[in-house]
Amino acid sequence: AQSVSQHNHHVILSEAASLELGCNYSYGGTVNLFWYVQYPGQHLQLLLKYFSGDPLVKGIKGFEAEFIKSKFSFNLRKPSVQWSDTAEYFCAVNAPGNSGGYQKVTFGTGTKLQVIP
Amino acid sequence: GAVVSQHPSWVICKSGTSVKIECRSLDFQATTMFWYRQFPKQSLMLMATSNEGSKATYEQGVEKDKFLINHASLTLSTLTVTSAHPEDSSFYICSATRGRRDSPLHFGNGTRLTVT
C-alpha cells in the first residue's frame, strides 16, 4: 500500500523567507503526486500536481515542487513566502495501478505553515 | 471553478441517534465522490469511495453498516452515521471528481460531528 510522510508538522517563517516542505512517499510503481493547501476556514484545494513529464512542476501562487524519483520525494518550494501563504499543506500520492483507481489518493499528515509579517 | 458544498458544517447529536451529511457538486457532474475522516493532528483517512448508481467501496476497518453512503445522482452523495457514539466524533470531509484520470479532487468544507 502507498503511504506519504511529511517531515515538518509546523513551520514558522518570516515574510520573504524561502520555503521548502518535505514529502516522501512509499510506492514502487508509477505515481501521481499532489500538493493540496487549506487556508484558514476554507476547504482543501489543489496547489499543483505531477503526472508525468518535467519533474519540476509549477503551481499557483508561485509554488513549485520537484519530483525526484530516486528519492521518492516531492518537496514543495517557494522562493519568498507571504503572510497570505499561512495555511496547512498536504502532500498526496495516487498510484494508478492500485485497484482503487486513479482518484484514490493517500494524504500525508499535513504541515502547518505560519508566516509572520 | 468546481464547487463542492458540504452540509451541515457542524452538528451536535446525542449518542444513539443518526446523522446525515450531504455532499453536493454544484457546477459539475461527479461520477465519483470520496468520504474522509480526519482526527486532530492526523491526516485525512479515506473511508469509502462512492460511485454514482453503485454501492460504495469501503476501506478496510470502516464499518459499512455504521457509515451508510448513498450516491443517488451525479451531484449528490450522502454519508449517514448510524447510532452515533462519542468515538464517532470527528471531522468528515467529502471530495468529488469528474472521474477522468487527470481530474482533480474538489473538496467540501467538511463537517464537524460531535456526539454527546
Interface residues (C-beta under 8 A of the other chain):
Chain A: V4 H9 Y36 Q42 H43 L44 Q45 L46 K49 F51 F90 P96 G100 G101 Y102 Q103 K104 V105 T106 F107 G108 T109 G110
Chain B: V4 T32 F34 Y36 K41 Q42 S43 L44 L46 T49 T57 I93 S95 T97 G99 R100 R101 D102 S103 P104 L105 F107 G108 N109 G110
